Amino acid sequence: MSAPQKALRKYFGHDSFRDGQEEVIASILSDRSALAVFPTGGGKSLCYQLPALLFNELTLVVSPLIALMKDQVDSLVTKGIPAARLDSTLSADETSKLYRRLEKNKIRLLYVAPERLANENFRKRLAKTPLALLAIDEAHCISEWGHNFRPDYLKLTRFADELKIPRVLCLTATATPRVANDICRHFQIQPQDHHQLTFYRANLDLVITPIATHDRREYILKQIQKSPIQPTIIYTTLQHGAESLASFLKSKGLSVRPYHAGLRSEARSEIQEAFMSGEVPIICATIAFGMGIDKSDIRAIYHYNLPKSLENYTQEIGRAGRDGKQAHCELLACEDDLRTLANFTYGDTPQPHALRSILRILLDQPGEFDISTYELSRSHDIRPLVINTLLTYLELEGFLKATSPFYSTYKISLTRDLEHLLNGFDSNRQSFLRKIFETAKPGYKWLELNPEDAAGEIGESKEKIIKAIGYLEDLEDIIVKPSGVRQGYRLLKKPDDLLALTQRVIDLFQRREKSDIERLQAVVAHSLNPSCLYASLLDHFGEKMESCGHCSRCNGHAPPLTLPSSDPPKITDEDLSLIQNLINLKQPGLRTPRALARFLCGMTSPATTYSWYLPHGASRKQRLISHDAYSLLELHPFESILEICEAQIIH
């Protein structure tokens, strides 16, 4: 019996590998980098967990989801495998203990989020740690052609080179040929080490039902009531869509809960556990639900709205029928959804003047500087993800280098009185520490210390002060509650032509917008395809198939020439008056036509989410998003709303 087979039986309790796993593991054990494109639930994680047990050095796993990391680490630990995760939920004490285990080579698999690699101190620690393998989950995020591009993933290639990691394993459940080629190019993966399983699942019955917006609720109700209640996920585009549909189904006597990113984390955890246990069989959810859900008996997946890409759709239906039994996957296709999804895409594209302003700020800094993406996001009304994308490109083009994140404020509680604490140090250190504490603002229970202010007052470096705080915390002389994350950067060079660089960045975001719209159009084309639905879907991922014989097309349900749609409601004089009333508030976050159009579409932005206004005749301010004009025109195309806003603002 080979070493991988022995490890499979000993640690994972299996006698044989699933399709594709043994071939991927063979590539890795032959010291070659590899790409594994397996469908959702195809057993990707074993492809790096098992080799990690056969290496003496550390396997580093990059994963974007904390919940997924936690579940995998907990599962590995119960099997007796020394695994750990390093994420933002760990306390300073837990992080210190993890680092000590790492230094003693007591960890075999370490899970981190991609953002962790922006931390220079963490990179320095890893540079001292022998690494056998870098495993990158959700590897499609590295490709700007992917449906879920994440800027921090772009830096992984450089990271692997800097640390001289001998082999890299990229894993994804959704890679088109273009995306797969992009991943292979980044990590120099050879064709024989690109392992791909078919996306075809014989037990999933695909159905596409063209339907008008006003008929969907009743249709979903009848579909669910046709058979005994079973584990079901209904995906919606919007949070309020998940809430309203769940309320409707609940009013009809069904056990159902909504799930979306707007709920508190405790509520989300409770709903997920209720679904996993079977207590609540039906979930109405946005795409926030499903990643890492390991429930094998999901019998139905409904898409109440069009998905934003075929990649998302494939990933979501892949959560059904993992036990091998038949499952129903139905997409309710209505062209009205296209407007909403397109509006979000157009609304997310940053405005050129905001990009120009941020670039001037970032590239006009001294050698060492720090920023808060939160503050930049609010002041320029650009989403944090866009700011991070911009920073990543400036790093990749050699203008900036990330140093380390740090906290701008520390709340400190002494575990013993200051004089006793200082007694353990020599006179120089006593003087230094006493000066630090003298700069802190006293509170009822906590001292509040700003390292930057303290550095200016006592004439020492901020880094030295932060290091002293960490040292006292390690000694358990103080309890620390940090807040206000800021990311450090080093300016490496200035652009020869700032205008040309600005235009390249603007072009980048406009390409992303165009690519996202093309993905939406691919969903519509798939919905109207007269041939086998599986053949259409597999073709998107580079596979060929004649027909499945069991989808709604193969069963004789031909599509219409166009999807059902409804005309947007007429814009009335009252609507225009309401918009003018909003403009007259002179809100900083609504001063441009594009920002105003986003608000009228129902899209929050950093500048409007935290803004308040005083309604006419009221004595108390209200949140701006409670204004009657918020989402007033959400059923209209973005370009039409933009024209109205331009006319209203000029007027």
C-alpha positions as CSV (number, residue, x, y, z in Angstrom):
1,M,0.0,0.0,0.0
2,S,1.4,3.4,-1.0
3,A,2.0,6.2,1.5
4,P,-0.9,8.3,0.3
5,Q,-3.3,5.3,0.6
6,K,-2.0,4.6,4.1
7,A,-2.6,8.2,5.1
8,L,-6.1,8.1,3.5
9,R,-7.1,5.2,5.6
10,K,-5.4,6.2,8.8
11,Y,-6.5,9.9,9.0
12,F,-9.6,10.1,6.8
13,G,-11.1,6.6,7.1
14,H,-11.4,6.0,3.4
15,D,-10.2,2.9,1.4
16,S,-10.2,4.6,-2.0
17,F,-9.8,8.1,-3.5
18,R,-12.6,10.0,-5.2
19,D,-12.2,10.9,-8.9
20,G,-9.2,13.1,-9.6
21,Q,-7.8,13.2,-6.1
22,E,-5.1,10.7,-6.5
23,E,-3.8,12.4,-9.7
24,V,-3.7,15.8,-8.1
25,I,-1.8,14.4,-5.1
26,A,0.6,12.6,-7.4
27,S,1.5,15.9,-9.1
28,I,2.1,17.5,-5.7
29,L,4.2,14.6,-4.3
30,S,6.3,14.8,-7.6
31,D,7.3,18.3,-6.6
32,R,5.1,20.0,-9.3
33,S,2.6,22.7,-8.9
34,A,-1.0,21.8,-9.9
35,L,-4.5,23.1,-10.6
36,A,-7.6,21.2,-9.5
37,V,-10.9,22.3,-11.0
38,F,-13.4,20.1,-9.2
39,P,-17.2,20.8,-9.0
40,T,-18.6,21.9,-5.7
41,G,-18.4,19.0,-3.2
42,G,-15.9,17.2,-5.3
43,G,-13.3,16.6,-2.5
44,K,-10.8,19.4,-3.3
45,S,-9.6,19.9,0.3
46,L,-8.2,16.3,0.6
47,C,-5.8,17.2,-2.3
48,Y,-3.7,19.4,0.1
49,Q,-4.7,18.0,3.5
50,L,-3.3,14.5,2.7
51,P,0.1,15.6,1.1
52,A,0.5,18.0,4.1
53,L,0.8,14.8,6.3
54,L,3.5,13.4,4.1
55,F,5.7,16.5,4.2
56,N,7.9,17.5,7.2
57,E,7.4,21.2,6.5
58,L,4.4,23.5,6.8
59,T,1.5,23.6,4.4
60,L,0.0,27.1,4.1
61,V,-3.6,27.2,3.0
62,V,-5.1,30.5,1.7
63,S,-8.8,30.6,2.1
64,P,-11.1,33.7,1.9
65,L,-13.8,32.5,4.4
66,I,-13.3,32.5,8.1
67,A,-16.2,30.1,8.7
68,L,-14.8,27.6,6.2
69,M,-11.4,27.8,7.8
70,K,-12.9,27.2,11.2
71,D,-14.9,24.2,10.1
72,Q,-11.9,22.6,8.3
73,V,-9.5,23.2,11.1
74,D,-11.9,21.8,13.7
75,S,-12.5,18.7,11.6
76,L,-8.7,18.1,11.1
77,V,-8.0,18.5,14.8
78,T,-10.6,15.9,15.7
79,K,-8.7,13.5,13.4
80,G,-5.5,14.2,15.3
81,I,-4.0,16.4,12.6
82,P,-2.1,19.5,13.9
83,A,-3.9,22.2,12.0
84,A,-4.6,25.9,13.0
85,R,-6.1,29.0,11.6
86,L,-4.8,32.6,11.9
87,D,-7.7,35.1,11.4
88,S,-9.2,38.3,12.8
89,T,-11.3,36.4,15.4
90,L,-8.3,35.3,17.4
91,S,-7.3,37.3,20.5
92,A,-3.7,38.6,20.9
93,D,-3.0,35.8,23.4
94,E,-4.3,33.1,21.0
95,T,-2.2,34.6,18.2
96,S,0.9,34.6,20.4
97,K,0.4,30.9,21.3
98,L,-0.1,30.0,17.6
99,Y,3.2,31.7,16.6
100,R,5.0,29.8,19.4
101,R,3.6,26.5,18.0
102,L,4.7,27.6,14.5
103,E,8.2,28.3,15.7
104,K,8.5,24.8,17.2
105,N,7.2,23.2,14.0
106,K,4.1,22.0,15.9
107,I,1.6,22.9,13.1
108,R,1.3,20.9,9.9
109,L,-1.5,23.0,8.2
110,L,-2.0,26.7,8.7
111,Y,-5.0,28.4,7.3
112,V,-4.9,32.2,6.6
113,A,-7.0,34.7,4.7
114,P,-5.2,36.3,1.6
115,E,-5.3,39.7,3.4
116,R,-2.9,38.3,6.1
117,L,-0.1,38.2,3.5
118,A,-0.2,42.0,3.3
119,N,1.3,41.9,6.9
120,E,5.1,42.4,6.6
121,N,5.6,40.9,10.1
122,F,3.7,37.8,9.2
123,R,5.7,37.5,6.0
124,K,8.9,37.8,8.0
125,R,7.8,35.0,10.3
126,L,7.0,32.7,7.4
127,A,10.4,33.5,5.9
128,K,11.9,31.7,8.9
129,T,9.5,28.7,8.6
130,P,10.2,25.9,6.1
131,L,7.2,25.7,3.7
132,A,6.4,22.6,1.7
133,L,3.2,23.7,-0.1
134,L,1.0,26.7,-0.7
135,A,-2.6,25.7,-1.3
136,I,-4.9,28.4,-2.7
137,D,-8.6,27.8,-2.3
138,E,-11.1,29.7,-4.6
139,A,-8.1,30.2,-7.0
140,H,-10.4,31.7,-9.6
141,C,-10.2,34.9,-7.5
142,I,-6.6,35.4,-8.9
143,S,-7.9,36.0,-12.4
144,E,-9.2,39.4,-13.4
145,W,-11.4,37.4,-15.9
146,G,-12.9,35.4,-13.0
147,H,-16.4,36.1,-11.7
148,N,-15.1,36.8,-8.1
149,F,-11.9,38.7,-8.6
150,R,-10.1,39.6,-5.3
151,P,-7.1,41.9,-5.4
152,D,-5.2,40.3,-2.6
153,Y,-5.1,37.0,-4.6
154,L,-3.0,38.8,-7.3
155,K,-0.1,39.2,-4.9
156,L,0.1,35.4,-4.2
157,T,2.4,34.8,-7.2
158,R,4.9,37.2,-5.8
159,F,4.5,35.9,-2.3
160,A,5.2,32.3,-3.5
161,D,8.3,33.5,-5.3
162,E,9.7,35.6,-2.4
163,L,9.4,32.7,0.0
164,K,10.6,30.1,-2.6
165,I,7.7,27.8,-1.9
166,P,8.5,24.7,-3.9
167,R,5.0,23.8,-5.1
168,V,1.6,25.5,-5.3
169,L,-1.8,23.8,-5.5
170,C,-4.6,26.0,-6.9
171,L,-8.2,24.8,-6.3
172,T,-11.5,26.1,-7.6
173,A,-15.0,24.8,-8.4
174,T,-15.6,27.4,-11.2
175,A,-13.0,28.1,-13.8
176,T,-13.7,28.8,-17.4
177,P,-10.9,27.8,-19.9
178,R,-9.8,31.5,-19.9
179,V,-9.6,31.6,-16.1
180,A,-7.9,28.2,-15.8
181,N,-5.2,29.4,-18.4
182,D,-4.7,32.6,-16.4
183,I,-4.1,30.6,-13.1
184,C,-1.7,28.2,-14.9
185,R,0.2,31.2,-16.3
186,H,0.6,32.9,-12.9
187,F,2.0,29.7,-11.3
188,Q,3.7,28.1,-14.3
189,I,1.5,25.0,-14.0
190,Q,2.1,22.6,-16.9
191,P,-0.8,21.1,-18.9
192,Q,-0.3,17.6,-17.4
193,D,-0.8,19.1,-13.9
194,H,-4.1,20.8,-14.8
195,H,-6.7,18.3,-13.4
196,Q,-10.3,18.9,-14.2
197,L,-13.4,16.9,-13.5
198,T,-16.6,17.2,-15.4
199,F,-19.3,19.6,-14.1
200,Y,-22.0,17.1,-15.1
201,R,-24.0,15.7,-12.2
202,A,-26.4,13.0,-13.4
203,N,-28.5,13.3,-10.2
204,L,-29.2,17.1,-10.7
205,D,-32.3,17.8,-12.8
206,L,-31.9,21.3,-14.3
207,V,-35.1,23.3,-15.1
208,I,-35.4,26.8,-16.4
209,T,-38.9,28.4,-16.1
210,P,-39.6,31.7,-17.9
211,I,-41.9,33.7,-15.6
212,A,-43.1,37.2,-14.9
213,T,-42.0,39.0,-11.8
214,H,-45.6,39.1,-10.3
215,D,-46.1,35.3,-10.7
216,R,-42.9,34.1,-8.9
217,R,-44.1,34.0,-5.3
218,E,-47.1,31.9,-6.0
219,Y,-45.2,29.6,-8.3
220,I,-42.5,28.9,-5.7
221,L,-45.1,28.2,-3.1
222,K,-46.9,25.6,-5.4
223,Q,-43.5,24.0,-6.3
224,I,-42.6,23.5,-2.6
225,Q,-46.0,22.3,-1.6
226,K,-46.1,19.7,-4.5
227,S,-44.0,17.2,-2.4
228,P,-43.1,16.6,1.2
229,I,-41.1,19.4,2.7
230,Q,-37.3,18.7,2.2
231,P,-34.1,20.7,2.6
232,T,-34.3,23.6,0.1
233,I,-32.4,26.8,-0.6
234,I,-34.1,29.6,-2.5
235,Y,-31.5,32.2,-3.8
236,T,-32.5,35.9,-4.2
237,T,-30.5,38.8,-5.4
238,L,-31.4,41.4,-2.8
239,Q,-31.5,41.2,1.0
240,H,-35.0,42.6,1.2
241,G,-36.0,40.1,-1.4
242,A,-34.9,37.2,0.9
243,E,-36.8,38.8,3.8
244,S,-40.1,39.4,1.9
245,L,-40.1,36.0,0.3
246,A,-39.4,34.3,3.6
247,S,-42.3,36.3,5.2
248,F,-44.7,35.3,2.4
249,L,-43.8,31.6,2.6
250,K,-44.0,31.7,6.4
251,S,-47.5,33.2,6.2
252,K,-48.5,30.2,4.2
253,G,-47.5,27.8,7.0
254,L,-44.0,26.9,5.8
255,S,-40.9,26.6,8.2
256,V,-38.5,29.1,6.5
257,R,-35.9,31.6,7.5
258,P,-34.2,34.4,5.6
259,Y,-30.3,34.6,5.5
260,H,-28.2,37.5,4.2
261,A,-25.1,39.5,5.1
262,G,-27.2,42.2,6.7
263,L,-28.0,40.0,9.7
264,R,-25.9,39.9,12.8
265,S,-23.3,37.1,12.8
266,E,-25.0,35.4,15.7
267,A,-28.3,35.3,13.8
268,R,-26.6,33.9,10.7
269,S,-24.9,31.2,12.7
270,E,-28.1,30.3,14.4
271,I,-30.0,30.1,11.1
272,Q,-27.3,28.0,9.5
273,E,-27.3,25.5,12.4
274,A,-31.1,25.3,12.3
275,F,-30.9,24.4,8.6
276,M,-28.1,21.9,9.1
277,S,-30.0,20.1,11.9
278,G,-33.3,20.0,9.9
279,E,-35.1,22.2,12.3
280,V,-35.7,24.8,9.5
281,P,-35.9,23.0,6.1
282,I,-36.2,26.1,3.9
283,I,-33.8,29.0,3.6
284,C,-34.4,32.1,1.5
285,A,-30.9,33.5,1.0
286,T,-28.6,35.8,-0.9
287,I,-25.3,34.4,-2.2
288,A,-24.0,35.0,1.3
289,F,-25.4,31.5,2.2
290,G,-23.8,28.3,1.1
291,M,-20.0,28.6,1.1
292,G,-18.8,25.8,3.3
293,I,-22.2,24.3,3.9
294,D,-21.6,20.6,4.1
295,K,-25.1,19.2,4.0
296,S,-25.5,16.2,1.7
297,D,-29.3,15.9,1.5
298,I,-30.3,19.3,0.0
299,R,-33.1,18.2,-2.4
300,A,-33.9,21.5,-4.1
301,I,-32.2,24.7,-5.2
302,Y,-34.3,27.5,-6.6
303,H,-33.0,30.7,-8.2
304,Y,-35.8,33.1,-7.6
305,N,-33.8,35.7,-9.5
306,L,-31.3,35.4,-12.3
307,P,-27.8,34.6,-10.9
308,K,-25.1,37.2,-11.7
309,S,-23.0,34.7,-13.6
310,L,-23.0,31.1,-14.8
311,E,-20.0,30.5,-12.5
312,N,-22.2,31.5,-9.5
313,Y,-25.1,29.5,-10.8
314,T,-22.9,26.3,-11.1
315,Q,-21.5,26.7,-7.7
316,E,-24.9,27.2,-6.1
317,I,-26.7,24.3,-7.8
318,G,-23.6,22.2,-6.9
319,R,-24.8,22.3,-3.2
320,A,-27.7,20.0,-4.0
321,G,-27.8,16.2,-4.0
322,R,-24.3,15.6,-2.7
323,D,-25.5,12.3,-1.3
324,G,-26.0,11.1,-4.9
325,K,-29.8,11.1,-4.8
326,Q,-31.9,13.1,-7.2
327,A,-32.2,16.8,-6.6
328,H,-34.2,19.6,-8.3
329,C,-32.5,22.8,-9.5
330,E,-34.8,25.4,-11.0
331,L,-34.1,28.8,-12.3
332,L,-37.0,31.3,-12.6
333,A,-36.0,33.5,-15.5
334,C,-37.3,37.0,-15.8
335,E,-35.6,39.8,-17.7
336,D,-36.6,42.3,-15.0
337,D,-33.7,40.9,-12.9
338,L,-31.2,41.9,-15.5
339,R,-31.9,45.6,-14.8
340,T,-31.2,45.2,-11.1
341,L,-28.0,43.2,-11.6
342,A,-26.7,45.5,-14.3
343,N,-27.5,48.5,-12.0
344,F,-25.3,47.1,-9.3
345,T,-22.5,46.6,-11.8
346,Y,-22.7,50.1,-13.2
347,G,-23.1,51.6,-9.7
348,D,-20.0,49.8,-8.4
349,T,-17.7,51.3,-11.0
350,P,-15.8,54.2,-9.3
351,Q,-16.0,57.7,-10.7
352,P,-12.9,58.9,-12.6
353,H,-12.6,62.1,-10.5
354,A,-12.5,60.0,-7.3
355,L,-9.8,57.7,-8.7
356,R,-7.7,60.7,-9.7
357,S,-8.0,62.2,-6.2
358,I,-7.0,58.9,-4.5
359,L,-4.0,58.4,-6.7
360,R,-2.8,61.9,-6.0
361,I,-3.1,61.3,-2.3
362,L,-1.3,57.9,-2.3
363,L,1.5,58.9,-4.7
364,D,2.2,62.2,-3.0
365,Q,3.2,60.7,0.4
366,P,6.6,60.6,2.1
367,G,8.6,57.4,2.1
368,E,6.7,55.7,4.9
369,F,3.0,56.3,5.4
370,D,-0.2,54.7,6.6
371,I,-3.8,54.8,5.5
372,S,-7.3,53.7,6.6
373,T,-9.1,52.1,3.7
374,Y,-12.3,52.8,5.7
375,E,-11.6,56.6,5.8
376,L,-10.5,56.7,2.1
377,S,-13.6,54.8,1.2
378,R,-15.9,57.2,3.0
379,S,-14.2,60.4,1.9
380,H,-14.2,59.4,-1.8
381,D,-17.4,57.4,-1.8
382,I,-15.7,54.3,-3.2
383,R,-16.2,50.8,-1.8
384,P,-13.3,49.4,0.2
385,L,-12.9,46.5,-2.3
386,V,-12.2,49.1,-5.0
387,I,-9.7,50.9,-2.8
388,N,-7.9,47.5,-2.1
389,T,-7.9,46.7,-5.8
390,L,-6.3,50.1,-6.6
391,L,-3.6,49.6,-3.8
392,T,-2.8,46.1,-5.2
393,Y,-2.2,47.4,-8.7
394,L,0.0,50.1,-7.4
395,E,2.0,47.4,-5.5
396,L,2.2,45.2,-8.6
397,E,3.4,48.1,-10.7
398,G,6.2,48.8,-8.2
399,F,4.9,52.1,-6.8
400,L,4.1,50.9,-3.3
401,K,5.0,48.1,-0.9
402,A,2.7,47.1,1.9
403,T,4.5,47.0,5.3
404,S,2.3,46.0,8.2
405,P,-1.2,46.9,9.5
406,F,-1.4,48.4,12.9
407,Y,-4.0,49.8,15.3
408,S,-4.4,53.5,15.7
409,T,-5.8,53.3,19.2
410,Y,-5.2,50.9,22.2
411,K,-7.4,50.6,25.3
412,I,-5.2,49.4,28.1
413,S,-6.0,47.9,31.5
414,L,-3.1,47.3,34.0
415,T,-3.2,43.9,35.7
416,R,-1.3,45.4,38.6
417,D,-0.4,49.0,39.7
418,L,2.1,50.8,37.5
419,E,4.9,51.0,40.1
420,H,4.8,47.2,40.6
421,L,4.8,46.7,36.8
422,L,7.8,49.0,36.3
423,N,9.9,47.4,39.1
424,G,10.9,44.5,36.8
425,F,12.7,46.8,34.4
426,D,16.0,48.7,34.4
427,S,15.9,52.5,34.9
428,N,16.0,53.4,31.2
429,R,13.1,51.1,30.3
430,Q,11.2,52.3,33.4
431,S,11.6,55.9,32.2
432,F,10.5,55.0,28.7
433,L,7.4,53.0,29.8
434,R,6.4,55.7,32.3
435,K,6.5,58.4,29.5
436,I,4.2,56.1,27.4
437,F,1.6,55.7,30.1
438,E,1.7,59.5,30.9
439,T,0.5,60.2,27.3
440,A,-2.5,57.9,27.7
441,K,-6.0,59.4,28.4
442,P,-7.4,58.0,31.6
443,G,-10.9,56.5,31.5
444,Y,-13.2,54.8,34.0
445,K,-11.6,51.4,33.5
446,W,-9.3,51.8,30.6
447,L,-6.4,54.0,29.5
448,E,-6.6,55.1,25.9
449,L,-3.3,55.3,24.1
450,N,-2.7,56.7,20.6
451,P,0.8,55.5,19.6
452,E,1.3,58.2,16.9
453,D,0.4,61.0,19.4
454,A,2.6,59.3,22.1
455,A,5.5,59.2,19.6
456,G,5.3,62.9,19.0
457,E,5.1,63.8,22.7
458,I,8.0,61.6,24.0
459,G,10.2,61.8,20.9
460,E,10.3,58.0,20.2
461,S,9.2,56.0,17.2
462,K,5.7,54.8,16.9
463,E,7.0,51.3,16.1
464,K,9.0,51.2,19.3
465,I,5.9,52.2,21.4
466,I,3.7,49.5,19.7
467,K,6.4,46.9,20.3
468,A,6.5,47.9,24.0
469,I,2.7,47.5,24.3
470,G,3.0,44.0,22.7
471,Y,5.8,43.0,25.1
472,L,3.9,44.0,28.2
473,E,0.8,42.1,26.8
474,D,3.0,39.0,26.3
475,L,4.1,39.3,30.0
476,E,0.4,39.6,30.9
477,D,1.1,42.9,32.7
478,I,-1.6,44.6,30.6
479,I,-4.8,43.7,28.8
480,V,-5.1,45.4,25.4
481,K,-8.1,46.2,23.2
482,P,-6.9,47.6,19.9
483,S,-9.1,49.4,17.4
484,G,-8.9,51.5,14.2
485,V,-6.9,49.4,11.7
486,R,-4.5,51.2,9.5
487,Q,-2.3,49.7,6.8
488,G,1.3,50.8,6.4
489,Y,3.0,51.4,3.0
490,R,6.3,52.4,1.7
491,L,6.5,54.6,-1.4
492,L,9.0,53.0,-3.8
493,K,8.8,55.4,-6.7
494,K,6.6,58.1,-8.3
495,P,5.0,57.7,-11.7
496,D,6.7,59.5,-14.6
497,D,3.3,60.3,-16.0
498,L,0.5,60.5,-13.4
499,L,-2.2,61.2,-16.1
500,A,-1.2,58.1,-18.0
501,L,-1.3,55.9,-14.9
502,T,-4.7,57.4,-13.9
503,Q,-6.1,56.5,-17.3
504,R,-4.8,52.9,-17.0
505,V,-6.6,52.6,-13.7
506,I,-9.8,54.0,-15.0
507,D,-9.6,51.6,-18.0
508,L,-9.1,48.7,-15.6
509,F,-12.3,49.4,-13.8
510,Q,-14.2,50.0,-17.0
511,R,-12.9,46.6,-18.3
512,R,-14.2,45.0,-15.1
513,E,-17.6,46.6,-15.7
514,K,-17.8,45.4,-19.3
515,S,-16.7,41.8,-18.2
516,D,-19.4,41.7,-15.5
517,I,-22.1,42.8,-18.0
518,E,-21.0,40.1,-20.4
519,R,-21.4,37.5,-17.7
520,L,-25.0,38.7,-17.1
521,Q,-25.7,38.4,-20.8
522,A,-24.3,34.8,-20.8
523,V,-26.9,33.9,-18.1
524,V,-29.7,35.3,-20.3
525,A,-28.3,33.5,-23.4
526,H,-28.2,30.2,-21.4
527,S,-31.8,30.8,-20.2
528,L,-33.0,31.1,-23.8
529,N,-30.8,28.3,-25.2
530,P,-33.1,25.8,-27.0
531,S,-30.7,22.9,-26.6
532,C,-29.8,20.7,-23.6
533,L,-29.2,22.9,-20.5
534,Y,-26.3,20.8,-19.3
535,A,-24.7,20.9,-22.8
536,S,-25.0,24.7,-22.7
537,L,-23.6,25.0,-19.2
538,L,-20.7,22.6,-19.8
539,D,-19.8,24.4,-22.9
540,H,-19.2,27.6,-20.8
541,F,-16.5,25.6,-18.9
542,G,-14.9,24.1,-22.0
543,E,-16.6,20.7,-21.9
544,K,-18.6,19.1,-24.7
545,M,-21.8,17.0,-24.3
546,E,-24.5,15.9,-26.6
547,S,-27.5,16.0,-24.2
548,C,-28.2,14.9,-20.7
549,G,-31.7,13.5,-21.4
550,H,-33.3,14.8,-18.2
551,C,-33.2,18.6,-18.1
552,S,-36.3,20.7,-19.0
553,R,-35.1,21.2,-22.6
554,C,-34.5,17.5,-23.1
555,N,-37.9,16.9,-21.6
556,G,-39.5,19.0,-24.4
557,H,-39.9,22.4,-22.7
558,A,-38.7,24.9,-25.3
559,P,-37.8,28.4,-24.3
560,P,-39.6,31.6,-25.4
561,L,-37.9,33.9,-27.9
562,T,-37.4,36.5,-25.1
563,L,-37.7,36.3,-21.3
564,P,-40.8,37.8,-19.7
565,S,-40.3,41.4,-18.7
566,S,-42.4,44.3,-17.5
567,D,-42.0,48.0,-18.3
568,P,-40.6,50.1,-15.5
569,P,-43.3,52.2,-13.7
570,K,-43.7,55.7,-15.2
571,I,-41.7,58.4,-13.5
572,T,-44.2,60.9,-12.1
573,D,-43.9,64.6,-11.3
574,E,-44.2,63.6,-7.7
575,D,-41.1,61.4,-8.1
576,L,-39.1,64.2,-9.8
577,S,-40.2,66.6,-6.9
578,L,-38.9,64.0,-4.4
579,I,-35.6,63.8,-6.2
580,Q,-35.3,67.6,-6.2
581,N,-36.0,67.6,-2.5
582,L,-33.2,65.1,-2.0
583,I,-30.8,67.3,-4.1
584,N,-31.7,70.3,-2.0
585,L,-30.4,68.6,1.1
586,K,-27.0,69.2,-0.4
587,Q,-25.6,65.9,1.0
588,P,-21.8,65.6,0.2
589,G,-22.3,62.0,-0.8
590,L,-24.9,62.9,-3.4
591,R,-23.2,65.8,-5.2
592,T,-22.6,64.0,-8.5
593,P,-25.2,62.6,-10.9
594,R,-23.7,59.1,-10.6
595,A,-23.8,59.1,-6.8
596,L,-27.4,60.3,-6.9
597,A,-28.3,57.6,-9.5
598,R,-26.8,54.9,-7.2
599,F,-28.9,56.1,-4.3
600,L,-32.1,56.2,-6.4
601,C,-31.3,52.6,-7.5
602,G,-31.2,51.5,-3.9
603,M,-27.5,51.0,-3.7
604,T,-25.8,52.0,-0.5
605,S,-22.3,53.6,-0.7
606,P,-19.7,54.5,1.9
607,A,-20.8,58.1,1.8
608,T,-24.5,57.5,2.2
609,T,-24.6,54.6,4.6
610,Y,-23.4,56.7,7.5
611,S,-25.1,60.0,6.5
612,W,-28.0,61.7,8.3
613,Y,-30.5,64.3,7.4
614,L,-33.2,66.4,9.1
615,P,-36.6,65.9,7.5
616,H,-38.8,68.9,7.0
617,G,-40.6,69.8,10.2
618,A,-38.8,67.1,12.2
619,S,-36.8,67.6,15.4
620,R,-34.6,64.6,15.1
621,K,-32.2,63.6,12.3
622,Q,-32.8,60.3,10.4
623,R,-30.5,58.1,8.4
624,L,-30.2,59.3,4.8
625,I,-31.2,55.8,3.5
626,S,-34.6,56.2,5.2
627,H,-35.4,59.1,2.8
628,D,-38.4,58.3,0.5
629,A,-36.2,58.7,-2.5
630,Y,-33.9,55.8,-1.6
631,S,-34.5,53.0,-4.1
632,L,-37.3,55.1,-5.7
633,L,-36.2,54.1,-9.2
634,E,-34.7,50.6,-8.6
635,L,-36.9,49.1,-11.4
636,H,-35.4,51.5,-14.0
637,P,-32.2,51.0,-16.1
638,F,-29.1,52.8,-14.6
639,E,-28.4,54.8,-17.7
640,S,-31.9,56.2,-17.7
641,I,-31.7,57.2,-14.1
642,L,-28.3,58.8,-14.7
643,E,-29.8,61.0,-17.5
644,I,-32.5,62.1,-15.1
645,C,-30.0,62.9,-12.4
646,E,-27.8,64.9,-14.8
647,A,-30.8,66.9,-15.9
648,Q,-32.1,67.5,-12.3
649,I,-28.7,68.6,-11.0
650,I,-28.1,70.9,-13.9
651,H,-31.6,72.3,-13.4
